[in-house]
Amino acid sequence: MITHLIKSSVQELTPYQSARKIGGDGTIWLNANECSTSPNALGLDSLNRYPKPQPDEVILRYANHAGVHPNQVLATRGGDEAIELIIRTFCNPTDSVLYCPPTYGMYAVSSATFDILTKTVPLTADFNLDLPQIEANLNGTKVIFICSPNNPTGNLLARDDILALLAMTKDKAIVALDEAYIDFCLDDSFACELDNFDNLIIIRTLSKAFGLAGIRCGFALANSQIISAMQKIIAPYPIPTPTAIIAANALHDDGIKQMQTHIKTTLDNKAWLIRELTALPVVKKVYPSSANFILVKFDNQIQTGQAVFDKLWAMGIILRNQTTALNLSDCIRISIGTQDENQAVIDALKTL
């Protein structure tokens, strides 16, 4: 059972019993120190009441989307809160978090915020897991964060490597797999492996393919024991009512179809942008991507990556500078925009 990896303080914790968690079927609610009336903002007349700790409809619909059971889903304030909850649930001060750069920077930032030691095992030259080095660093490691498709490189990690990592860490450490971009390649998700590996936690979000970064809604997918433990320490009312309404609509059949249409357009635009970039002398390499962005390496004999970034910035085109990231010298990450935005990038690069 996975419970031995959960911090003893969390296992022994009596969670805060919010008014909504205690529940009740009353018509007069006087138990949460709420205002008795609502200002009817956004056309909603119930904003004076706290929302449910977990929005039932959102949980059910996301479970259906991910192909998991509702008791394997926790709604969070974006994927970033899920990262923090994982660290808080499992890591004691003497434990370590391991991550594999170049990758998403919040694994390190969140660990540092909670004074948890970190270990780094860089990705291999082809941006895959270095399993022997990870195994050599397992002593004292409680959580391993990996990202697939990886940010900022855009590639899917080798599936066999992830399976090997899960087997290697069984009963020893949690593998937190960040699938923020998985909707762009949904068949490659590891959600189907939750029942096979009780040390697997998957991080998801509505910020990317669903186009809802502004509502801050994410999810942690894991076995029910882990979800129950994380529910003990999550804020009493993490998902605001407007967020829950928008998320539920996005996860309805019509919303899913709209998301799938958006994905197709994004992938078509990405294919066009890659072709155009590859034809430019200043571009040395465009790395394979399974996400809604691409990593581009520039030829520093013509223009350094830093110079390209600075010049496009001055032209009002804001890209993501990766030139100082581990093993990514002269690299820039470019999100896939509208066709007009992508054309503007190409036109600007041609002026260089």
FENKANOR-V678376 format. One record per residue. N is the residue number from 1. PSI is psi in radians with two decimals (none if undefined). NEAR is the number of other C-alpha atoms within 12 Angstrom. Layout:
BEGIN
N/PSI/NEAR  N/PSI/NEAR
END
This chain:
BEGIN
1/2.56/15  2/-0.17/27  3/-0.42/27  4/-0.30/24  5/-0.32/35  6/2.37/35  7/2.43/29  8/-0.59/17  9/-0.57/21  10/-0.71/29  11/-0.65/24  12/-0.13/14  13/2.33/18  14/1.92/14  15/2.69/20  16/2.26/17  17/1.61/20  18/2.84/23  19/-0.72/22  20/-0.54/25  21/-0.66/22  22/-0.62/16  23/-2.65/17  24/2.67/14  25/0.48/9  26/2.82/10  27/-0.22/8  28/1.98/11  29/1.89/20  30/0.60/16  31/0.04/20  32/0.24/21  33/0.63/14  34/2.86/18  35/2.58/15  36/-0.25/17  37/2.83/15  38/2.57/16  39/0.00/14  40/0.64/13  41/2.52/13  42/0.38/14  43/0.17/10  44/2.34/15  45/0.31/15  46/0.33/21  47/-0.11/22  48/-0.19/21  49/2.47/28  50/2.55/30  51/2.98/28  52/2.61/26  53/-0.62/33  54/2.15/36  55/1.95/33  56/-0.84/23  57/-0.69/24  58/-0.78/37  59/-0.83/36  60/-0.78/26  61/-0.63/29  62/-0.63/39  63/-0.72/29  64/-0.73/22  65/-0.70/31  66/-0.20/36  67/0.62/24  68/3.05/28  69/2.55/24  70/-0.55/29  71/0.04/27  72/0.22/36  73/2.31/43  74/2.17/50  75/2.36/50  76/2.93/43  77/1.44/36  78/2.98/32  79/-0.43/38  80/-0.64/33  81/-0.62/32  82/-0.70/45  83/-0.82/48  84/-0.72/36  85/-0.66/40  86/-0.79/51  87/-0.78/48  88/-0.52/37  89/-0.58/39  90/-0.43/42  91/2.08/37  92/2.89/26  93/-0.43/23  94/-0.07/17  95/2.89/32  96/2.67/33  97/2.38/45  98/2.39/38  99/2.93/41  100/1.57/41  101/2.72/36  102/2.27/38  103/-3.01/36  104/2.27/31  105/-0.30/25  106/-0.31/26  107/-0.77/41  108/-0.75/32  109/-0.81/20  110/-0.68/27  111/-0.79/34  112/-0.64/21  113/-0.62/17  114/0.26/26  115/0.68/20  116/2.31/28  117/2.59/27  118/2.60/33  119/2.51/30  120/2.32/30  121/1.76/29  122/2.62/26  123/2.75/30  124/3.10/21  125/-0.51/14  126/0.36/20  127/0.78/34  128/3.04/31  129/2.42/38  130/1.47/27  131/-0.75/28  132/-0.71/17  133/-0.61/20  134/-0.79/36  135/-0.65/25  136/-0.29/17  137/0.27/28  138/-0.46/31  139/2.09/20  140/-0.08/27  141/2.22/34  142/-0.60/40  143/2.35/51  144/2.09/50  145/2.19/48  146/2.76/49  147/2.17/46  148/2.03/42  149/2.48/39  150/2.46/41  151/2.05/39  152/0.12/41  153/-0.46/45  154/-0.15/39  155/2.66/36  156/2.36/38  157/2.59/38  158/2.21/26  159/-0.76/22  160/-0.59/16  161/-0.71/22  162/-0.73/33  163/-0.72/25  164/-0.67/21  165/-0.75/36  166/-0.72/34  167/-0.71/23  168/-0.61/25  169/0.06/32  170/2.24/26  171/0.11/24  172/-0.70/30  173/2.76/40  174/2.35/44  175/1.97/45  176/1.88/46  177/1.97/47  178/1.93/43  179/0.74/46  180/-0.53/44  181/0.23/40  182/-0.39/38  183/-0.32/37  184/-0.14/34  185/1.03/25  186/-0.51/25  187/-0.28/17  188/0.14/25  189/2.71/34  190/0.20/40  191/-0.54/37  192/-0.18/26  193/-0.01/26  194/-0.65/32  195/-0.25/20  196/-0.40/17  197/1.86/32  198/-0.05/34  199/0.23/41  200/2.25/45  201/2.31/49  202/2.32/45  203/2.24/45  204/2.97/46  205/2.74/40  206/0.11/42  207/-0.42/30  208/-1.58/32  209/-0.57/36  210/-0.21/38  211/0.59/29  212/0.73/25  213/-0.52/21  214/-0.28/18  215/-0.17/28  216/1.23/31  217/2.12/44  218/-3.04/41  219/2.61/46  220/2.27/50  221/2.23/51  222/3.10/44  223/2.80/33  224/-0.52/27  225/-0.75/30  226/-0.75/40  227/-0.74/36  228/-0.69/29  229/-0.73/36  230/-0.55/40  231/-0.44/37  232/-0.54/30  233/-0.12/34  234/2.70/33  235/2.65/27  236/-0.66/26  237/1.27/28  238/-0.48/31  239/1.90/34  240/2.67/29  241/-0.84/31  242/-0.67/28  243/-0.78/32  244/-0.70/35  245/-0.81/25  246/-0.73/27  247/-0.75/40  248/-0.72/33  249/-0.70/24  250/-0.49/30  251/0.02/32  252/2.86/24  253/-0.79/16  254/-0.68/14  255/-0.69/24  256/-0.74/26  257/-0.71/18  258/-0.73/19  259/-0.75/27  260/-0.65/24  261/-0.73/19  262/-0.70/24  263/-0.80/30  264/-0.78/21  265/-0.76/21  266/-0.77/31  267/-0.64/29  268/-0.78/21  269/-0.63/26  270/-0.77/34  271/-0.73/26  272/-0.81/23  273/-0.71/36  274/-0.77/31  275/-0.78/19  276/-0.73/25  277/-0.73/31  278/-0.48/25  279/-0.11/17  280/2.31/27  281/-0.55/21  282/-0.30/30  283/2.13/32  284/-0.68/25  285/2.46/26  286/2.06/32  287/2.57/30  288/2.47/26  289/2.40/34  290/0.26/35  291/-2.91/39  292/0.57/43  293/2.88/37  294/2.59/41  295/2.22/43  296/2.26/40  297/2.25/37  298/2.63/35  299/1.88/25  300/-0.11/20  301/-0.33/14  302/-0.97/19  303/2.30/25  304/2.75/28  305/-0.69/36  306/-0.71/28  307/-0.72/25  308/-0.81/38  309/-0.82/32  310/-0.73/23  311/-0.70/23  312/-0.61/27  313/-0.79/18  314/-0.41/13  315/0.06/18  316/0.22/14  317/1.89/25  318/1.93/23  319/-3.06/31  320/1.96/29  321/2.18/31  322/0.21/33  323/-0.36/28  324/-0.03/17  325/2.72/25  326/2.15/24  327/0.37/22  328/0.65/31  329/2.43/24  330/0.35/33  331/2.51/38  332/2.41/39  333/2.26/35  334/2.06/36  335/2.59/33  336/2.06/37  337/-2.78/29  338/2.93/21  339/-0.64/20  340/-0.73/14  341/-0.74/21  342/-0.71/31  343/-0.66/23  344/-0.65/22  345/-0.83/33  346/-0.78/29  347/-0.70/19  348/-0.74/25  349/-0.58/32  350/-0.45/20  351/-0.25/16  352/none/24
END
